[in-house]
Amino acid sequence: MTNGNTAHEVLAVVFQVRRLDTPKPQLSVLLWERAMDPQRGAWALPGGSLRHDEDMTSSVRRQLAEKVDLREIAHLEQLAVFSDPHRVPGARTIATTFLGLVPSPATPELPPDTRWHPVSALPPMAFDHGPMVAHAHARLVAKLSYTNIGFALAPREFALSTLRDIYSAALGYQVDATNLQRVLARRGVITRTGTTAPAGRSGGRPAALYRFTDSLLRVTDEFAALRPPT
């Protein structure tokens, strides 16, 4: 879509909690390395130009599928518009960002120039893509407080310890599993499956498994806010 000399692009900030089976799971973002100038070697968000015959959601889904072979996204929503006249060299280009979430432990196939990077340690970023990641992360943190958006980051079934690790990685601070279970169960966000996880090597009582009640986004408490421990 263009208006005079103005172009329009759509960019996806796709998050996944990675290394979930390690002591330090990480919220990571999907980036690809630019092979041409301007800013060759910098890392960028997947996306590209909006075609005249498609809406923005269709465009971002197409480009994710074409460029990074990422076809299974549990949640995708439009976030913000970045319209600084000088955000990229050349013709003015307005960018619309989308938030995408991939559940753990999915392992989508990626091309050689595309990788997951920890949000806490981003590589050199192209243009204004760094602030875009920061903005999307802030929106994810907010929505973890007042919606059920955790369904898009978690496995289909999970132990409370796994859910704790996912929320801790996404929020950026340690979460107590018991308090998290109490809050989410009271809001009807998660429910017991009636089954348990396989026993671990150390033995002990098998952990109860839970699932998210819904797999579509809904507001659970519009005034709620998860806060780091004091």
Buried (B, 14 or more C-beta within 10 A) or exposed (E): BBEEEEBBBBBBBBBBBBBBEEEEBBBBBBBBBBEEEEBEEBBBBBBBBBEEEBEBBEBBBBBBEEBBEBEEBBBBBEBBEBEEEEBBEEEBBBBBBBBBBBBBEEEBEBEEEBBBBBBEEBEEBBBBBBBBBEBBBEBBBEBBBBBBBBBBBBBEEBBBEBBBBBBBBBBEEEBEBEEBBEBBBEBEBBEEEEEEBEEEEEEEEEBBBBBBBEEEBEEBEEEEEBEEEE
